[in-house]
Amino acid sequence: MRYTGKLTNWKDDKGFGFITSNRSGKQVFVHIKSFMNRQRRPVCNDTLTYELKTDQKGREQAERVLFQGEQLSSNSSSSDNSSLFFDSSFPFIVAGMFITVVAVLTFVGKLPWFILAGYLIVSVVTFIAYSIDKSAARNDQWRTPESTLHFFAVIGGWPGALTAQKLLHHKSKKKSFQNVFLATVILNCSIFGLLFTPWGTDMIHSLLSKV
């Protein structure tokens, strides 16, 4: 059975809120993952239709949530398409292939060891930062600024960020965040590519001579 209600409380940075039922006036918890349409962000006063489920503690919460005017059958496919990237193993493949390439180039002497070490260390730090932010979102605590997460990504932590987004299901559906994240990946890979230019080679040799 589907119900109709209005989104009367929504915390977009945390991805959850409450729907007030038109029938009973009761407030029902709703999480961003329960929305079938991942291309649109909810805002307060949106009229929604939803189904109810009970969590492990016996509390009701909304699921299979649609915006007013949307149809369940057609919207299901659009939701599946929008989440295809993170529902597959592709993030692991991208992150793993990049680290593998850096490792191979390091072992054949094309890159100094500290480049590989830097990517690994910053990726681990980035994964931890995502994990902390995910925990903070669940417990309504101080959040890690998105600018900090993007900074970690652009200095080499994007493989760790990509892995965290896949494993933790954190920041993977927020379109505005993903647009900036993609830009950080492109920027970092562009900088990495510069290492193989004459300028980059000279810089690496200069750094090695000081180590």
NORQUI-V535728 format. One record per pair of residues at least 24 apart in sequence whose C-alpha atoms are under 10 Angstrom apart, sorted by the first residue. I is the first residue (numbers start at 1). J is the second residue. D is the distance in whole Angstrom. If there is no record, write none. Layout:
BEGIN
I:J:D
I:J:D
END
This chain:
BEGIN
1:50:8
1:51:6
1:52:8
2:49:6
2:50:5
2:51:5
2:52:8
2:62:10
2:63:10
2:64:9
2:65:9
3:48:8
3:49:5
3:50:5
3:51:6
3:52:8
3:62:9
3:65:10
4:47:7
4:48:6
4:49:4
4:50:6
4:51:9
4:65:10
4:66:10
4:67:10
4:68:9
5:45:9
5:46:8
5:47:6
5:48:5
5:49:6
5:50:8
5:68:10
6:44:8
6:45:6
6:46:6
6:47:5
6:48:6
6:49:9
6:67:10
6:68:10
7:42:8
7:43:7
7:44:5
7:45:5
7:46:5
7:47:6
7:48:7
8:43:9
8:44:5
8:45:6
8:46:8
8:47:9
9:43:8
9:44:6
9:45:8
10:42:8
10:43:7
10:44:6
10:45:9
11:42:9
11:43:9
11:44:9
12:41:8
12:42:8
12:43:8
12:44:10
12:174:10
13:137:8
13:143:9
13:146:10
13:171:10
13:174:10
14:133:10
14:134:9
14:136:9
14:137:5
14:138:8
14:139:10
14:140:8
14:141:10
14:143:9
14:171:10
15:41:9
15:42:9
15:137:8
15:138:9
15:170:10
15:171:10
15:174:9
16:42:9
16:137:9
16:138:9
17:42:10
17:43:10
17:44:9
18:44:9
18:61:9
18:62:9
19:44:9
19:45:9
19:46:9
19:47:9
19:48:8
19:49:10
19:50:9
19:61:9
19:62:8
20:45:10
20:47:10
20:48:10
21:47:10
21:48:9
21:49:9
21:50:10
22:47:10
22:48:10
27:60:9
27:61:9
27:62:10
28:52:9
28:59:9
28:60:6
28:61:5
28:62:6
29:59:9
29:60:7
29:61:5
29:62:6
29:63:9
30:60:9
30:61:6
30:62:5
30:63:7
30:64:10
30:65:8
31:61:8
31:62:8
31:63:8
31:65:9
32:63:10
32:65:9
32:173:9
32:174:10
33:63:8
33:64:9
33:65:9
33:169:9
33:173:8
34:61:9
34:62:7
34:63:5
34:64:5
34:65:6
34:66:9
35:62:9
35:63:7
35:64:6
35:65:5
35:66:6
35:67:8
35:75:10
35:76:10
35:79:8
36:63:9
36:64:6
36:65:6
36:66:6
36:67:9
36:70:10
36:71:10
36:72:8
36:74:10
36:75:6
36:76:6
36:77:9
36:78:8
36:79:5
36:80:8
36:82:10
37:64:9
37:65:8
37:66:7
37:67:8
37:70:9
37:72:10
37:75:6
37:76:8
37:77:9
37:78:7
37:79:5
37:80:9
37:82:8
37:83:10
38:75:10
38:78:8
38:79:6
38:80:9
38:81:9
38:82:7
38:83:8
38:173:7
38:174:8
38:175:9
39:78:9
39:79:8
39:82:7
39:83:10
39:173:8
39:174:9
39:175:7
40:67:9
40:174:9
40:175:9
41:173:10
41:174:8
41:175:9
42:67:8
82:173:8
83:172:9
83:173:7
85:166:9
85:172:9
86:162:9
86:163:10
86:165:8
86:166:6
86:167:9
86:169:8
86:172:7
86:173:9
87:166:8
87:169:10
88:166:9
89:163:10
89:166:8
90:162:10
90:163:10
90:166:9
91:159:8
91:161:10
91:162:6
91:163:6
91:164:9
91:165:8
91:166:7
91:167:10
92:159:8
92:160:10
92:162:8
92:163:6
92:164:10
92:166:8
92:167:9
93:159:10
93:163:10
94:159:8
94:162:8
94:163:9
95:123:10
95:158:8
95:159:5
95:160:7
95:161:9
95:162:7
95:163:7
96:159:8
96:160:10
96:163:9
97:159:10
98:159:8
98:189:10
99:159:8
102:192:10
110:195:10
110:196:9
110:201:9
111:195:8
111:196:9
111:201:9
111:204:8
112:204:8
112:205:9
112:207:9
112:208:8
113:208:10
114:208:10
115:156:9
115:192:9
115:204:10
116:156:10
118:155:9
118:156:7
118:157:9
119:153:10
119:155:8
119:156:5
119:157:6
119:158:9
119:159:8
119:160:9
120:156:8
120:157:8
120:159:9
120:160:8
121:156:9
121:157:8
121:160:9
122:152:7
122:153:8
122:155:8
122:156:6
122:157:5
122:158:8
122:159:9
122:160:8
122:161:10
123:152:8
123:153:8
123:155:9
123:156:7
123:157:4
123:158:6
123:159:6
123:160:4
123:161:7
123:162:9
123:163:9
123:164:10
124:157:7
124:158:10
124:159:9
124:160:6
124:161:9
124:163:10
124:164:10
125:152:8
125:157:8
125:160:8
125:161:9
126:150:9
126:151:9
126:152:6
126:153:7
126:156:9
126:157:6
126:158:8
126:159:9
126:160:6
126:161:6
126:162:9
126:163:10
126:164:8
127:152:10
127:153:10
127:157:8
127:158:9
127:159:9
127:160:5
127:161:6
127:162:8
127:163:7
127:164:5
127:165:9
127:167:10
127:168:9
128:160:9
128:161:9
128:164:8
129:160:10
129:161:9
129:164:9
130:160:9
130:161:7
130:162:10
130:163:10
130:164:6
130:165:8
130:168:8
130:169:10
130:170:7
130:171:9
131:161:10
131:164:7
131:165:9
131:167:10
131:168:7
131:170:8
133:170:9
133:171:10
134:164:10
134:168:8
134:169:9
134:170:6
134:171:9
135:168:10
137:170:10
146:171:9
146:177:8
146:180:10
146:181:10
147:177:10
147:180:9
147:181:10
149:177:10
149:181:9
150:177:9
150:178:10
150:180:8
150:181:6
150:182:10
150:183:9
150:184:7
150:185:9
151:181:10
151:184:8
152:184:9
153:181:7
153:182:10
153:183:10
153:184:6
153:185:7
153:187:10
153:188:8
154:181:8
154:182:10
154:183:9
154:184:5
154:185:6
154:186:9
154:187:7
154:188:5
154:189:9
154:191:10
155:184:8
155:185:9
155:187:9
155:188:7
155:189:10
155:191:9
156:184:9
156:185:8
156:187:10
156:188:6
156:189:9
156:191:10
156:192:9
157:184:10
157:185:9
157:188:9
158:182:9
158:184:8
158:185:6
158:186:10
158:188:8
158:189:10
159:185:9
END
